[in-house]
Amino acid sequence: MDEISIRDLGVIADAALPLGPGFTAITGETGAGKTMVVSALGLLLGERADTGAVRLGSPQAWVEGRWRVEEPGEVVERVRDAGGDVDPLGDGAAELVLSRSVSAEGRSRAVVGGRSAPVSVLTELGEQLVVVHGQSDQLRLRSAVAQREALDRFAGPELAAAIDSYAQVFHRWRDNATELDELLADRDRRAREADDLRVAMAEIETVAPQPGEDEELAERAERLTNLEELRLAASGARELLSAEESEEPDVVGLLEAARRQVERVAPHDAELAPTVEAVANLSYLASDIAAQLSTYLATLDTDGSRELEAVQERRAELSTLVRKYGPTLDDVISTLETGSLRLLELDGDADRIQELTAEVEADRALVVELAADLSERRRAAAERLAAAVSEELSALAMPDARVVVEVTQRDEADPQSYTASGRDQVAILLRPHPGAEPRPLGKGASGGELSRVMLAIEVVIAATDPVPTFIFDEVDAGVGGASAIEIGRRLARLAESAQVIVVTHLAQVAAFANNHLTVVKGSDGAVTASSVRRLDGDERIAEMARLLSGLPDSESGLAHARELVDMAATAR
């Protein structure tokens, strides 16, 4: 992380922290806002926003961080997946800009590589960019899961690959076992469904409905129901157009008479010619219509009542099918078409159950085998981790303390004993002095001891699983004197392979930093505002003296501060 900028967060009105590589120490008076620096980092890493942290009277708090990342790399790939991008710096490096704003009303906005993104993206990126340790993280280290994760990180890529292989088999085993349980529990219901489907298909096949048949039958029934009325109307209309059974004048005859009248005088006036033609056409049309009505009358059934009964019976059969398997006739026909495939699926349950049973049994045996391999690897890594951390503790003014890393297994026969990480339970225990029984960190370590154990673990793990940036908040709580010097020395050692940012109140720790920032508090009488300054030379010596004695201009304090800085420079 090259720089972090903060605006209107807590007591910090506007500040920029130049960080850079190596060991950065952040100091300052109580209440100056050192905690806000850690809070700002937390916001950039996707932590939950607290509206109470927005500076009084400001509409929103804003934080921006600039990281130097590898390109190509997983971080850059995730940024681009989220729609953002990085700025190339050359030599396989790029600059990534992350920002987060929190309004006084509680609205939060994250920006990743220049594009708005969900806060969860910040969380994902933070896991690859930064490891944060504060008092809450020390409590987290007391949990069995966090301790197993610490051991797995130390064990390195070989164990990680073995866990991935195991996890693939484990998830397949669990998924197949879940499907098998569902099939077994659902077997009776599916058997009933298959029986019902066979009955339905047999009934539909017997009736053999055709697409659109119900509409055609409805139209036919309507015609047959009104057969006599249709016959009388068609017959009467035909007689009016062209009488065949009476001597009454008809339309065709009248039109023909009209045509002759006009045609007789048409030679005397040319304007009548179109009229003659129009009347003739009307006569032809009336004759055609009369012929059509005759044809229609010939098609009307003479035994309509018997056919109507058959049509209504067929409609009743179709209605029964629609009521059972509808809501439309097309759905009924679809049931017949898709039923065969569904029957194959339902009847295939027995084969699937047999297949799954064999797969589940085989995968369970493989899960047991691979979990045992993970246990062996973890036990070997646990011995190495315990020895390395114990050696670190000796250098952190805990020469008699020993760390014990226990790896135990849950019941092999109980399927619930297995998780995606195996069946191991890991416990990091501390034996504070010879003759004492190793006890869990939460019970066997004070706050200061837990801080040193945590630091020792990170120093050791960093050798096999490096993280770009470590942030420690009050890692030196509860310690002082020679122990604080050793904490500073070990932080400087960790900074050789990673960026280390430490919020501290101890000069013995800050002395080892190659970059010293102080949070300075000012006041205009009503509103307190803090800013951040980088310290060098005499300013740094004065701040170190203040940390040592509370007096920035005490001669003895200044002398002690110079001695401490010189000692740390020589030790680095």
C-alpha positions as CSV (number, residue, x, y, z in Angstrom):
1,M,0.0,0.0,0.0
2,D,1.6,3.3,-1.1
3,E,-0.8,5.8,0.4
4,I,-4.1,6.1,2.2
5,S,-6.2,9.3,2.2
6,I,-8.8,10.1,4.8
7,R,-11.5,12.8,4.9
8,D,-14.1,13.5,7.6
9,L,-13.6,10.3,9.5
10,G,-13.9,10.7,13.3
11,V,-11.6,13.4,14.4
12,I,-9.6,13.3,11.1
13,A,-10.7,16.2,8.9
14,D,-8.3,15.6,6.0
15,A,-5.1,13.5,6.1
16,A,-2.9,11.6,3.7
17,L,-0.6,8.8,5.1
18,P,2.4,8.1,2.9
19,L,3.2,4.5,3.6
20,G,5.5,2.7,1.2
21,P,7.5,-0.5,1.7
22,G,9.0,-1.7,5.0
23,F,7.9,-0.9,8.5
24,T,5.6,2.0,9.2
25,A,4.9,3.1,12.7
26,I,1.9,5.3,13.5
27,T,2.0,7.1,16.8
28,G,0.1,10.0,18.4
29,E,-1.5,11.3,21.6
30,T,-4.5,9.6,23.0
31,G,-7.6,10.8,21.2
32,A,-5.7,12.1,18.3
33,G,-7.2,9.5,15.9
34,K,-4.9,6.6,15.6
35,T,-7.8,4.3,15.8
36,M,-9.5,6.1,12.9
37,V,-6.5,5.2,10.8
38,V,-7.3,1.5,11.4
39,S,-11.0,2.2,10.9
40,A,-10.2,3.7,7.6
41,L,-8.3,0.7,6.5
42,G,-11.2,-1.5,7.7
43,L,-13.6,0.5,5.4
44,L,-11.3,-0.1,2.5
45,L,-11.2,-3.8,3.3
46,G,-15.0,-4.1,3.2
47,E,-15.8,-3.9,6.9
48,R,-19.3,-2.8,8.0
49,A,-19.7,1.0,7.9
50,D,-20.5,2.9,11.1
51,T,-22.3,6.1,10.6
52,G,-21.2,7.3,14.0
53,A,-17.6,7.5,12.6
54,V,-18.6,10.3,10.1
55,R,-17.1,13.6,11.3
56,L,-19.7,15.7,13.1
57,G,-21.3,18.2,10.7
58,S,-19.9,16.5,7.5
59,P,-22.2,14.8,5.0
60,Q,-20.0,11.8,4.5
61,A,-16.6,10.2,5.3
62,W,-14.3,9.2,2.5
63,V,-11.3,6.9,2.4
64,E,-9.0,6.1,-0.6
65,G,-6.1,3.7,-0.7
66,R,-3.5,3.2,-3.4
67,W,-1.9,-0.2,-3.8
68,R,1.0,-1.4,-5.9
69,V,0.0,-4.8,-7.3
70,E,1.4,-7.4,-9.7
71,E,0.1,-7.4,-13.3
72,P,-1.0,-9.9,-14.4
73,G,-2.2,-11.4,-11.1
74,E,-5.3,-12.6,-9.2
75,V,-6.0,-9.1,-7.8
76,V,-6.0,-7.4,-11.2
77,E,-8.1,-10.2,-12.6
78,R,-10.7,-9.7,-9.9
79,V,-10.7,-5.9,-10.3
80,R,-11.4,-6.3,-14.0
81,D,-14.1,-8.8,-13.3
82,A,-15.8,-6.1,-11.2
83,G,-15.6,-3.7,-14.1
84,G,-12.6,-1.7,-12.9
85,D,-9.0,-1.4,-14.0
86,V,-5.5,-0.6,-12.9
87,D,-2.9,1.9,-14.0
88,P,0.3,0.1,-15.4
89,L,3.5,1.2,-13.7
90,G,5.9,-1.0,-15.7
91,D,8.1,-3.9,-14.7
92,G,5.1,-6.1,-14.0
93,A,3.5,-3.7,-11.5
94,A,0.3,-1.6,-11.6
95,E,-1.4,0.9,-9.3
96,L,-4.8,-0.1,-7.9
97,V,-7.1,2.6,-6.4
98,L,-9.8,1.6,-3.9
99,S,-12.2,4.1,-2.2
100,R,-15.1,4.0,0.1
101,S,-17.6,6.6,1.2
102,V,-20.1,6.5,4.1
103,S,-22.8,9.1,4.4
104,A,-24.2,10.4,7.7
105,E,-27.5,8.7,6.7
106,G,-25.7,5.3,6.4
107,R,-25.4,4.9,2.7
108,S,-22.2,3.3,1.6
109,R,-20.4,3.3,-1.8
110,A,-17.3,1.4,-2.9
111,V,-15.2,2.2,-6.0
112,V,-12.8,-0.4,-7.3
113,G,-10.4,0.6,-10.0
114,G,-12.5,3.6,-11.0
115,R,-15.9,1.8,-11.1
116,S,-18.6,1.4,-8.5
117,A,-18.7,-2.1,-7.1
118,P,-20.3,-4.0,-4.3
119,V,-18.6,-3.7,-0.9
120,S,-18.1,-7.5,-1.0
121,V,-15.5,-7.0,-3.8
122,L,-13.4,-4.9,-1.3
123,T,-13.6,-7.8,1.1
124,E,-12.4,-10.3,-1.5
125,L,-9.5,-8.0,-2.5
126,G,-8.7,-7.3,1.1
127,E,-8.2,-11.0,1.8
128,Q,-5.4,-11.1,-0.8
129,L,-3.8,-7.7,0.0
130,V,-3.9,-7.3,3.8
131,V,-3.8,-9.2,7.1
132,V,-5.2,-7.1,10.0
133,H,-4.5,-7.8,13.6
134,G,-6.2,-5.9,16.4
135,Q,-7.6,-6.8,19.8
136,S,-10.6,-8.5,18.1
137,D,-8.3,-10.5,15.9
138,Q,-6.4,-11.7,18.9
139,L,-9.8,-13.0,20.1
140,R,-10.3,-14.6,16.7
141,L,-7.0,-16.4,17.0
142,R,-8.4,-18.2,20.0
143,S,-11.0,-20.0,17.9
144,A,-10.3,-23.5,16.6
145,V,-11.1,-22.6,13.0
146,A,-8.7,-19.7,13.0
147,Q,-6.0,-21.9,14.6
148,R,-6.5,-24.6,11.9
149,E,-6.3,-21.9,9.2
150,A,-3.1,-20.6,10.7
151,L,-1.6,-24.1,10.7
152,D,-2.7,-24.7,7.1
153,R,-1.1,-21.4,6.0
154,F,2.1,-22.4,7.6
155,A,2.1,-25.9,6.0
156,G,2.3,-24.2,2.6
157,P,1.2,-25.1,-1.0
158,E,1.5,-28.9,-0.7
159,L,-1.1,-29.1,2.0
160,A,-3.3,-26.5,0.2
161,A,-3.2,-28.8,-2.9
162,A,-4.1,-31.8,-0.8
163,I,-7.0,-29.9,0.8
164,D,-8.3,-29.0,-2.7
165,S,-8.1,-32.6,-3.9
166,Y,-9.9,-33.8,-0.7
167,A,-12.5,-31.0,-1.0
168,Q,-13.5,-32.0,-4.5
169,V,-14.1,-35.6,-3.4
170,F,-15.9,-34.4,-0.2
171,H,-18.3,-32.1,-2.0
172,R,-19.1,-34.8,-4.6
173,W,-19.7,-37.3,-1.7
174,R,-22.0,-34.9,0.1
175,D,-23.9,-33.9,-3.0
176,N,-24.5,-37.5,-4.1
177,A,-25.4,-38.5,-0.5
178,T,-28.0,-35.7,-0.4
179,E,-29.4,-36.8,-3.7
180,L,-29.5,-40.4,-2.6
181,D,-31.3,-39.4,0.7
182,E,-33.9,-37.4,-1.3
183,L,-34.5,-40.3,-3.7
184,L,-34.9,-42.8,-0.9
185,A,-37.2,-40.5,1.1
186,D,-39.2,-39.7,-2.0
187,R,-39.3,-43.2,-3.5
188,D,-43.0,-43.9,-2.4
189,R,-44.2,-40.6,-3.7
190,R,-42.4,-41.1,-7.0
191,A,-43.9,-44.6,-7.3
192,R,-47.4,-43.2,-6.9
193,E,-46.6,-40.5,-9.5
194,A,-45.5,-43.2,-11.9
195,D,-48.7,-45.2,-11.4
196,D,-50.9,-42.1,-11.8
197,L,-49.1,-41.2,-14.9
198,R,-49.6,-44.6,-16.4
199,V,-53.4,-44.4,-15.7
200,A,-53.5,-40.9,-17.3
201,M,-51.6,-42.0,-20.4
202,A,-53.8,-45.0,-20.9
203,E,-57.0,-42.9,-20.5
204,I,-55.7,-40.3,-23.0
205,E,-54.6,-42.9,-25.5
206,T,-58.0,-44.5,-25.4
207,V,-59.8,-41.2,-26.2
208,A,-57.0,-40.2,-28.6
209,P,-57.7,-36.4,-28.7
210,Q,-56.5,-34.4,-31.7
211,P,-55.1,-30.8,-31.7
212,G,-58.0,-28.3,-32.1
213,E,-60.6,-31.1,-32.0
214,D,-62.5,-29.4,-29.1
215,E,-63.0,-26.2,-31.1
216,E,-64.1,-28.1,-34.2
217,L,-66.6,-30.1,-32.2
218,A,-68.0,-26.9,-30.5
219,E,-68.6,-25.4,-33.9
220,R,-70.2,-28.7,-35.2
221,A,-72.5,-28.9,-32.1
222,E,-73.6,-25.3,-32.6
223,R,-74.6,-26.1,-36.2
224,L,-76.4,-29.3,-35.4
225,T,-78.3,-27.7,-32.5
226,N,-79.7,-25.0,-34.8
227,L,-80.2,-27.3,-37.9
228,E,-83.9,-26.7,-38.6
229,E,-83.6,-22.9,-38.1
230,L,-80.6,-22.9,-40.5
231,R,-82.6,-24.9,-43.1
232,L,-85.6,-22.6,-43.0
233,A,-83.5,-19.5,-43.3
234,A,-81.4,-20.8,-46.2
235,S,-84.5,-22.1,-48.0
236,G,-86.4,-18.9,-47.6
237,A,-83.5,-16.8,-48.8
238,R,-83.0,-19.0,-51.8
239,E,-86.7,-18.7,-52.8
240,L,-86.5,-14.9,-52.5
241,L,-83.5,-14.8,-54.7
242,S,-84.6,-17.5,-57.2
243,A,-88.0,-19.1,-56.7
244,E,-88.1,-22.9,-57.5
245,E,-91.2,-23.9,-55.7
246,S,-93.6,-21.0,-56.2
247,E,-94.8,-18.5,-58.8
248,E,-94.0,-15.5,-56.7
249,P,-91.6,-12.9,-58.2
250,D,-88.0,-13.4,-57.2
251,V,-84.9,-11.2,-57.1
252,V,-83.3,-12.8,-60.2
253,G,-86.5,-12.4,-62.2
254,L,-86.9,-8.8,-61.1
255,L,-83.3,-7.9,-61.9
256,E,-83.6,-9.6,-65.3
257,A,-86.8,-7.5,-66.1
258,A,-85.0,-4.4,-65.0
259,R,-82.1,-5.2,-67.2
260,R,-84.3,-5.6,-70.3
261,Q,-86.1,-2.3,-69.6
262,V,-82.9,-0.3,-69.5
263,E,-81.2,-2.3,-72.3
264,R,-84.2,-1.5,-74.6
265,V,-83.6,2.2,-74.3
266,A,-79.9,2.2,-73.9
267,P,-79.2,2.9,-77.6
268,H,-80.8,6.3,-77.2
269,D,-78.4,7.4,-74.4
270,A,-74.8,6.2,-74.0
271,E,-74.8,7.0,-70.3
272,L,-77.2,4.1,-69.7
273,A,-74.6,1.5,-70.9
274,P,-72.8,1.2,-67.5
275,T,-76.2,0.8,-65.8
276,V,-77.2,-2.1,-68.1
277,E,-73.9,-3.8,-67.2
278,A,-74.3,-3.2,-63.5
279,V,-77.8,-4.6,-63.4
280,A,-76.7,-7.6,-65.4
281,N,-73.9,-8.2,-62.9
282,L,-76.3,-8.0,-60.0
283,S,-78.5,-10.6,-61.7
284,Y,-75.5,-12.9,-62.1
285,L,-74.5,-12.4,-58.5
286,A,-78.0,-13.1,-57.2
287,S,-78.0,-16.3,-59.3
288,D,-74.7,-17.4,-57.8
289,I,-75.9,-16.7,-54.3
290,A,-79.0,-18.7,-54.9
291,A,-76.9,-21.6,-56.2
292,Q,-74.6,-21.4,-53.1
293,L,-77.7,-21.6,-50.8
294,S,-78.9,-24.6,-52.7
295,T,-75.6,-26.3,-52.2
296,Y,-75.6,-25.3,-48.5
297,L,-79.1,-26.8,-48.1
298,A,-77.9,-30.0,-49.8
299,T,-75.1,-30.3,-47.2
300,L,-77.4,-30.0,-44.2
301,D,-77.8,-33.3,-42.5
302,T,-81.1,-35.0,-42.6
303,D,-80.3,-36.9,-39.4
304,G,-78.8,-34.1,-37.3
305,S,-80.2,-35.3,-34.0
306,R,-78.3,-38.6,-34.1
307,E,-75.0,-36.9,-35.1
308,L,-75.5,-34.2,-32.4
309,E,-75.7,-36.9,-29.8
310,A,-72.4,-38.4,-31.0
311,V,-70.7,-35.0,-31.0
312,Q,-71.9,-34.2,-27.5
313,E,-70.6,-37.6,-26.3
314,R,-67.2,-36.9,-27.8
315,R,-67.1,-33.4,-26.3
316,A,-67.9,-34.9,-22.9
317,E,-65.0,-37.3,-23.2
318,L,-62.6,-34.4,-24.1
319,S,-64.0,-32.3,-21.3
320,T,-63.3,-35.0,-18.8
321,L,-59.7,-35.2,-20.0
322,V,-59.3,-31.4,-19.9
323,R,-60.7,-31.3,-16.3
324,K,-58.2,-34.0,-15.2
325,Y,-55.1,-33.1,-17.1
326,G,-55.7,-29.6,-18.6
327,P,-56.4,-26.8,-18.3
328,T,-56.4,-27.0,-22.1
329,L,-56.7,-29.8,-24.7
330,D,-53.1,-29.0,-25.8
331,D,-52.0,-29.7,-22.2
332,V,-53.7,-33.1,-22.3
333,I,-52.0,-34.0,-25.6
334,S,-48.6,-32.7,-24.1
335,T,-49.1,-35.0,-21.1
336,L,-49.2,-37.9,-23.5
337,E,-46.2,-36.7,-25.4
338,T,-44.0,-36.0,-22.3
339,G,-45.3,-38.7,-20.1
340,S,-43.1,-41.4,-21.6
341,L,-39.9,-39.4,-20.8
342,R,-41.2,-38.7,-17.2
343,L,-42.0,-42.4,-16.8
344,L,-38.4,-43.3,-17.9
345,E,-37.1,-40.8,-15.3
346,L,-39.4,-42.1,-12.5
347,D,-38.8,-45.8,-13.4
348,G,-35.1,-45.1,-13.6
349,D,-34.9,-44.2,-9.9
350,A,-34.1,-47.7,-8.9
351,D,-31.1,-47.7,-11.3
352,R,-30.1,-44.2,-10.0
353,I,-30.4,-45.3,-6.4
354,Q,-28.2,-48.3,-7.1
355,E,-25.7,-46.1,-8.9
356,L,-25.6,-43.4,-6.3
357,T,-25.3,-46.0,-3.5
358,A,-22.1,-47.4,-5.1
359,E,-20.7,-43.9,-5.7
360,V,-21.4,-42.7,-2.2
361,E,-19.8,-45.7,-0.6
362,A,-16.7,-45.4,-2.8
363,D,-16.4,-41.6,-2.2
364,R,-16.8,-42.1,1.6
365,A,-13.9,-44.5,1.6
366,L,-11.9,-42.1,-0.4
367,V,-12.8,-39.2,1.9
368,V,-11.7,-41.2,4.9
369,E,-8.4,-42.0,3.2
370,L,-7.7,-38.4,2.0
371,A,-8.8,-37.0,5.4
372,A,-6.2,-39.3,7.1
373,D,-3.6,-38.0,4.7
374,L,-4.5,-34.5,5.7
375,S,-4.2,-35.4,9.3
376,E,-0.7,-36.8,8.8
377,R,0.4,-33.7,6.9
378,R,-1.0,-31.4,9.6
379,R,0.6,-33.3,12.4
380,A,4.0,-33.0,10.7
381,A,3.4,-29.3,10.1
382,A,2.2,-28.8,13.7
383,E,5.5,-30.0,15.1
384,R,7.4,-27.6,12.8
385,L,5.1,-24.7,13.6
386,A,5.3,-25.3,17.4
387,A,9.1,-25.4,17.3
388,A,9.4,-22.3,15.2
389,V,6.9,-20.2,17.2
390,S,8.5,-21.3,20.5
391,E,11.9,-20.2,19.1
392,E,10.3,-16.8,18.3
393,L,8.8,-16.5,21.7
394,S,12.3,-16.9,23.2
395,A,13.4,-13.9,21.3
396,L,10.2,-12.0,22.5
397,A,11.2,-12.1,26.2
398,M,9.2,-15.4,26.8
399,P,12.3,-17.8,27.0
400,D,10.5,-20.4,29.1
401,A,7.3,-20.4,27.1
402,R,6.5,-23.2,24.6
403,V,3.8,-23.5,22.1
404,V,2.1,-26.8,21.5
405,V,0.0,-27.4,18.4
406,E,-2.3,-30.3,18.8
407,V,-4.0,-32.0,15.9
408,T,-6.8,-34.4,16.9
409,Q,-9.4,-36.2,14.8
410,R,-13.2,-36.3,15.2
411,D,-15.0,-39.7,15.1
412,E,-14.1,-41.5,11.9
413,A,-17.4,-43.4,11.8
414,D,-19.6,-40.2,12.1
415,P,-20.2,-38.6,8.7
416,Q,-20.8,-35.3,10.5
417,S,-17.2,-35.4,11.6
418,Y,-16.0,-34.5,8.1
419,T,-16.0,-30.9,6.7
420,A,-14.5,-29.4,3.6
421,S,-11.2,-29.2,5.4
422,G,-11.0,-32.7,6.7
423,R,-11.9,-34.1,10.2
424,D,-9.1,-32.5,12.2
425,Q,-9.4,-30.2,15.2
426,V,-6.4,-28.0,15.7
427,A,-5.6,-26.3,19.1
428,I,-2.7,-24.0,19.6
429,L,-1.8,-24.3,23.3
430,L,0.7,-22.2,25.4
431,R,2.8,-23.6,28.2
432,P,4.0,-20.4,29.9
433,H,6.8,-22.0,31.9
434,P,8.3,-25.5,32.5
435,G,6.1,-27.8,34.6
436,A,2.9,-26.0,33.6
437,E,0.3,-27.8,31.6
438,P,-0.3,-26.4,28.1
439,R,-3.5,-24.5,28.1
440,P,-5.6,-22.9,25.3
441,L,-4.5,-19.4,24.3
442,G,-7.7,-17.9,25.6
443,K,-7.0,-19.3,29.1
444,G,-3.2,-19.6,29.2
445,A,-2.2,-16.3,27.9
446,S,-2.5,-12.7,29.1
447,G,-3.2,-9.9,26.6
448,G,0.5,-9.1,26.3
449,E,1.4,-12.7,25.9
450,L,-1.3,-13.3,23.3
451,S,0.0,-10.3,21.3
452,R,3.5,-11.8,21.3
453,V,2.2,-15.3,20.4
454,M,0.2,-13.8,17.5
455,L,3.2,-11.8,16.3
456,A,5.4,-14.9,16.5
457,I,2.9,-17.0,14.5
458,E,2.7,-14.3,11.8
459,V,6.5,-14.0,11.6
460,V,6.8,-17.8,11.2
461,I,3.9,-18.2,8.7
462,A,5.2,-15.3,6.6
463,A,8.2,-17.4,5.6
464,T,5.9,-19.9,3.8
465,D,2.7,-18.0,3.0
466,P,3.7,-14.3,2.5
467,V,1.0,-11.6,2.5
468,P,1.7,-8.2,0.9
469,T,0.7,-6.1,3.9
470,F,0.3,-6.7,7.7
471,I,-1.5,-4.2,9.9
472,F,-1.1,-4.4,13.7
473,D,-3.2,-2.4,16.0
474,E,-1.8,-2.3,19.6
475,V,0.2,-5.5,19.1
476,D,2.3,-4.2,22.0
477,A,-0.5,-4.0,24.4
478,G,0.5,-5.1,27.9
479,V,4.2,-5.2,27.2
480,G,7.1,-2.9,27.7
481,G,10.9,-2.7,28.2
482,A,12.9,-5.5,26.7
483,S,9.8,-7.3,25.5
484,A,8.7,-4.2,23.5
485,I,12.2,-4.0,22.0
486,E,12.0,-7.6,20.8
487,I,8.5,-7.0,19.4
488,G,9.9,-4.1,17.4
489,R,12.8,-6.2,16.3
490,R,10.5,-9.0,15.1
491,L,8.2,-6.6,13.3
492,A,11.3,-5.2,11.5
493,R,12.2,-8.8,10.5
494,L,8.6,-9.4,9.2
495,A,9.0,-6.1,7.2
496,E,11.9,-7.6,5.3
497,S,9.4,-9.8,3.3
498,A,6.2,-7.8,3.6
499,Q,4.8,-4.3,4.3
500,V,4.2,-3.8,8.0
501,I,2.0,-1.0,9.4
502,V,1.8,-0.8,13.2
503,V,-0.3,1.5,15.4
504,T,1.7,1.7,18.6
505,H,2.2,3.7,21.8
506,L,5.7,2.3,22.6
507,A,8.9,4.1,21.5
508,Q,10.7,0.7,21.7
509,V,8.5,-0.5,18.8
510,A,8.4,2.7,16.8
511,A,12.2,2.9,16.9
512,F,12.5,0.0,14.5
513,A,10.3,1.6,11.8
514,N,11.8,3.0,8.6
515,N,8.7,5.2,8.2
516,H,7.4,7.0,11.2
517,L,4.0,8.8,11.0
518,T,2.3,10.7,13.8
519,V,-1.3,11.7,14.1
520,V,-1.4,15.3,15.3
521,K,-4.4,16.7,17.1
522,G,-5.4,20.4,16.8
523,S,-8.3,22.4,18.1
524,D,-10.0,25.6,17.2
525,G,-11.9,25.8,20.5
526,A,-15.0,23.9,19.3
527,V,-14.0,21.2,16.8
528,T,-11.0,18.9,17.1
529,A,-9.3,18.0,13.9
530,S,-6.4,15.7,13.4
531,S,-3.8,15.5,10.6
532,V,-0.9,13.2,9.9
533,R,2.8,14.1,9.5
534,R,5.8,12.1,8.6
535,L,8.6,12.4,11.1
536,D,12.3,12.6,10.5
537,G,15.3,13.9,12.4
538,D,14.7,16.0,15.4
539,E,10.9,15.8,15.1
540,R,11.1,12.0,15.3
541,I,13.4,12.1,18.3
542,A,11.0,14.5,20.1
543,E,8.0,12.2,19.4
544,M,10.1,9.2,20.7
545,A,10.9,11.2,23.8
546,R,7.2,12.0,24.3
547,L,6.4,8.2,24.0
548,L,9.1,7.4,26.5
549,S,8.5,10.0,29.2
550,G,5.5,12.1,28.2
551,L,7.8,15.1,27.7
552,P,8.9,15.8,24.1
553,D,11.6,18.3,25.2
554,S,13.1,16.5,28.2
555,E,16.8,16.2,27.9
556,S,17.0,12.8,29.4
557,G,14.1,11.7,27.3
558,L,15.7,13.0,24.1
559,A,18.9,11.3,24.9
560,H,17.2,8.0,25.6
561,A,15.2,8.4,22.3
562,R,18.4,9.0,20.3
563,E,20.0,5.9,22.0
564,L,16.9,3.9,21.2
565,V,16.8,5.0,17.5
566,D,20.5,4.3,17.1
567,M,20.2,0.9,18.7
568,A,17.3,0.0,16.4
569,A,19.1,1.2,13.3
570,T,22.1,-1.0,14.2
571,A,19.8,-4.0,14.9
572,R,18.1,-3.6,11.6
